[in-house]
Amino acid sequence: MTEFVRAGSLNGYDELARKLGANPVQLQRAIGLPTSQLRDPDNLIPYEKLGQLLELTARETGTETFGLRLGMSQGLRVLGLFGAYMSRQDSVTSALAVGSKHTHLHAQGAILTLNPTERAETALKLDILVAQHGRFPQLMALSIALVYQLIRDMAGHQWHSSRVLFRYPPPEKGRDFYQQAFACPVEFNAEHDGFFIDRETLCKKPRTLEGLVNEIIFSQFEQLKTDPNSDLTPLVKHAILGLLPTGDCSKTNVALCLGMHPKKLQRALESSQTSFRSLLEETRKEVAKTAVFKSSMPLTSIALNLGYADLAVFSRSFRRWFGIPPSMAEGRRPS
């Protein structure tokens, strides 16, 4: 089974590769990754390709710490509106619980777990299926660094772990850079990949990154930033699409992701002669049409990804939209 990851995982890749003397476009072509797939951070690319690209780039630039350097330049912004949603939780623990539950929204086949220890801290463990058995150490370094930066974004950049763990052996060059980047001891050849978080940090209310939502709006809907009176419908649908699989796609949560009060969002949609309920229905219908008629994804998975409690509820909606149950529509196009 092929796992996919958001193209946003490569945020900052081109700049870092060029800085180290490599041609990022040539490297992407070498592993069969079209640059057109990387233009939209929400596009999905094969996880395997991401691992191959990072390993190739590390070799071509002679930089064993490439994945770590890239991950340390990232953070909540890489997750898009889902990152904004995480930062709106009541505590860092709640934010990580949301991230753990819905890791697949950013990277399929990545498993994030939190295990309290006897000491006053919690062990965060990250498993990536495509990186098992020592494959793609650059990918693992990128991933651990990204999660580490997520904590720093939410808790403050003065935070650091008591120790960071990697399963792979230490690099021949760059071990000191690991210590400097994480600002704590780093252990290699460990039993798992991850790091430790103190309980005090976990109880903190996450910081809200200044301008986070505006940056997302600017990068994906530039006209909405320059004209605050323009139609918010595309942005709201984008937020709905991101939150549907969480099962928490309410008007309140969408408004929080967009940095707006729910009543302000409601007024904005009314001025565009629509409503949250209408956009939710429209988005679900669009996704269902593609997923059912043009893919082999199991119907139960489609229903859950659309935020339905079970297949029966989804089937009733599908019949209302297209006049037939989804079980009869698989592999067929609507008339």
Disulfide bonds with the S-S distance in Angstrom:
none
